[in-house]
């Protein structure tokens, strides 16, 4: 299902893009398990190796709202970048 959603997203962007309109796509993937936030795109940054840590932290700032501290955000240009460069890590993980 995720590959189809990614392809549909980029198809819609391609249809709506013009000389005056551009889009920037950023992706992140977080797993919440046993009250721990795990970064699925960067497993080395989530505290999986050290079970004493609580994983990533959920933070709040008035100008940003809620966000996950130190979460890896991947900027991609097309569906292939996203599916094969990053999400293959999620499927193997």
Residue frames as qw, qx, qy, qz and C-alpha x, y, z in Angstrom:
[[0.000, 0.884, 0.467, 0.000, 0.00, 0.00, 0.00],
 [0.321, -0.771, 0.075, 0.545, 2.77, 2.47, 0.85],
 [0.377, -0.119, 0.555, 0.732, 4.42, 2.25, -2.60],
 [0.148, 0.610, 0.666, 0.402, 1.07, 3.02, -4.27],
 [0.193, -0.911, -0.297, 0.212, 0.48, 6.02, -2.01],
 [0.401, -0.557, 0.280, 0.671, 3.97, 7.34, -2.72],
 [0.313, 0.158, 0.656, 0.669, 3.50, 6.93, -6.48],
 [0.020, 0.780, 0.596, 0.189, 0.07, 8.63, -6.33],
 [0.299, -0.829, -0.110, 0.459, 1.53, 11.53, -4.37],
 [0.329, -0.405, 0.433, 0.735, 4.25, 12.18, -6.92],
 [0.230, 0.418, 0.721, 0.502, 1.80, 11.75, -9.83],
 [0.078, -0.884, -0.459, 0.046, -0.44, 14.43, -8.29],
 [0.337, -0.719, 0.121, 0.596, 2.56, 16.72, -7.74],
 [0.366, -0.051, 0.607, 0.703, 3.63, 16.29, -11.36],
 [0.128, 0.647, 0.670, 0.341, 0.15, 17.22, -12.60],
 [0.190, -0.926, -0.314, 0.090, -0.02, 20.34, -10.42],
 [0.524, -0.459, 0.168, 0.698, 3.53, 21.59, -10.91],
 [0.453, 0.837, 0.234, 0.196, 4.10, 24.58, -13.14],
 [0.506, 0.478, -0.156, 0.701, 6.65, 27.32, -13.77],
 [0.182, -0.617, 0.193, -0.741, 5.26, 29.28, -10.81],
 [0.798, -0.441, 0.157, -0.379, 4.47, 26.38, -8.47],
 [0.474, 0.389, -0.774, 0.159, 6.95, 24.00, -6.91],
 [0.847, -0.455, -0.082, -0.262, 6.68, 21.29, -4.29],
 [0.143, 0.536, -0.770, 0.316, 9.14, 20.00, -1.70],
 [0.881, -0.261, -0.299, -0.257, 8.51, 16.52, -0.33],
 [0.003, -0.518, 0.742, -0.426, 9.98, 15.47, 2.99],
 [0.838, -0.202, -0.435, -0.259, 9.45, 12.12, 4.61],
 [0.091, -0.438, 0.772, -0.452, 10.01, 10.61, 8.02],
 [0.752, -0.202, -0.563, -0.277, 8.84, 7.37, 9.60],
 [0.188, -0.423, 0.640, -0.614, 8.29, 6.88, 13.32],
 [0.624, -0.249, -0.730, -0.126, 7.22, 3.78, 15.17],
 [0.397, -0.508, 0.390, -0.657, 5.63, 4.12, 18.59],
 [0.791, -0.084, -0.604, -0.044, 6.13, 0.93, 20.57],
 [0.664, -0.437, -0.478, 0.374, 5.93, 0.54, 24.34],
 [0.176, -0.959, -0.145, 0.167, 5.82, 4.32, 24.71],
 [0.486, -0.444, 0.389, 0.645, 9.11, 4.64, 22.78],
 [0.525, 0.798, -0.011, -0.295, 9.54, 6.62, 19.57],
 [0.688, -0.193, 0.554, 0.428, 11.74, 4.80, 17.06],
 [0.291, 0.708, -0.298, -0.571, 13.11, 6.45, 13.91],
 [0.872, 0.196, 0.448, 0.005, 12.55, 3.89, 11.14],
 [0.629, 0.763, -0.062, 0.137, 14.61, 5.74, 8.54],
 [0.274, 0.669, -0.554, 0.412, 17.65, 6.02, 10.79],
 [0.851, -0.396, -0.340, -0.059, 17.73, 3.10, 13.25],
 [0.633, 0.075, -0.389, 0.666, 21.13, 4.18, 14.62],
 [0.017, -0.336, 0.157, -0.929, 19.47, 7.35, 15.96],
 [0.607, -0.438, -0.318, -0.582, 16.69, 5.73, 17.95],
 [0.384, -0.498, 0.610, -0.482, 18.29, 4.09, 20.97],
 [0.932, 0.025, -0.220, -0.287, 17.61, 0.52, 19.81],
 [0.673, 0.309, -0.591, 0.321, 21.08, -0.63, 20.75],
 [0.125, 0.129, -0.643, 0.745, 20.83, 0.75, 24.27],
 [0.359, -0.525, -0.724, -0.268, 17.54, -0.42, 25.77],
 [0.334, -0.479, -0.499, 0.641, 18.04, 1.86, 28.81],
 [0.015, 0.136, -0.122, -0.983, 17.35, 4.92, 26.65],
 [0.420, 0.481, 0.591, -0.494, 13.81, 5.94, 25.92],
 [0.502, 0.497, 0.573, 0.415, 14.31, 6.35, 22.18],
 [0.169, 0.387, 0.184, 0.888, 13.51, 9.70, 20.58],
 [0.067, -0.411, -0.578, 0.702, 11.69, 12.44, 22.47],
 [0.072, 0.732, 0.566, 0.372, 8.46, 14.19, 21.66],
 [0.275, -0.238, -0.210, 0.908, 8.81, 17.95, 22.12],
 [0.124, 0.837, 0.524, 0.095, 6.60, 21.03, 21.89],
 [0.268, -0.188, 0.002, 0.945, 7.43, 24.58, 20.85],
 [0.284, 0.645, 0.430, -0.564, 4.82, 27.27, 20.47],
 [0.302, 0.632, -0.329, -0.633, 6.02, 28.22, 16.98],
 [0.220, 0.284, -0.874, -0.328, 6.45, 24.62, 15.72],
 [0.849, -0.172, -0.091, -0.491, 3.86, 22.68, 17.65],
 [0.834, -0.333, 0.440, -0.021, 4.66, 19.06, 18.50],
 [0.614, 0.631, -0.468, -0.074, 7.67, 17.43, 16.86],
 [0.959, -0.224, 0.001, 0.173, 10.02, 14.51, 17.39],
 [0.186, -0.882, 0.398, 0.167, 13.47, 15.67, 18.44],
 [0.215, -0.523, 0.767, 0.302, 16.35, 14.45, 16.21],
 [0.764, 0.348, 0.525, -0.136, 14.00, 12.69, 13.79],
 [0.337, -0.173, 0.623, 0.684, 15.60, 11.98, 10.42],
 [0.505, 0.693, 0.278, -0.433, 13.79, 13.87, 7.64],
 [0.514, -0.023, 0.648, 0.561, 14.55, 12.76, 4.10],
 [0.369, 0.650, -0.033, -0.663, 14.02, 15.19, 1.21],
 [0.549, 0.101, 0.769, 0.311, 13.19, 13.38, -2.01],
 [0.154, 0.370, -0.340, -0.851, 12.70, 14.45, -5.62],
 [0.626, 0.100, -0.510, -0.581, 10.65, 11.55, -6.94],
 [0.897, -0.252, 0.059, -0.358, 8.97, 8.32, -5.94],
 [0.875, 0.240, -0.359, 0.220, 12.01, 6.23, -6.81],
 [0.175, 0.540, -0.512, 0.644, 14.20, 8.22, -4.42],
 [0.539, -0.400, 0.360, -0.648, 11.79, 7.61, -1.59],
 [0.955, -0.059, -0.005, -0.291, 10.87, 3.99, -2.23],
 [0.917, 0.223, -0.239, 0.230, 14.25, 2.55, -3.08],
 [0.338, 0.538, -0.444, 0.632, 16.68, 4.80, -1.22],
 [0.238, -0.379, 0.507, -0.736, 14.81, 4.98, 2.08],
 [0.788, -0.161, 0.159, -0.573, 11.84, 2.69, 2.43],
 [0.806, 0.208, -0.555, 0.011, 13.78, -0.42, 1.49],
 [0.147, 0.330, -0.704, 0.611, 15.38, 0.08, 4.91],
 [0.574, -0.162, 0.344, -0.725, 11.94, -0.10, 6.52],
 [0.900, 0.101, -0.231, -0.355, 11.00, -3.33, 4.74],
 [0.674, 0.274, -0.631, 0.269, 14.25, -5.05, 5.67],
 [0.122, -0.430, 0.539, -0.714, 14.24, -3.63, 9.20]]
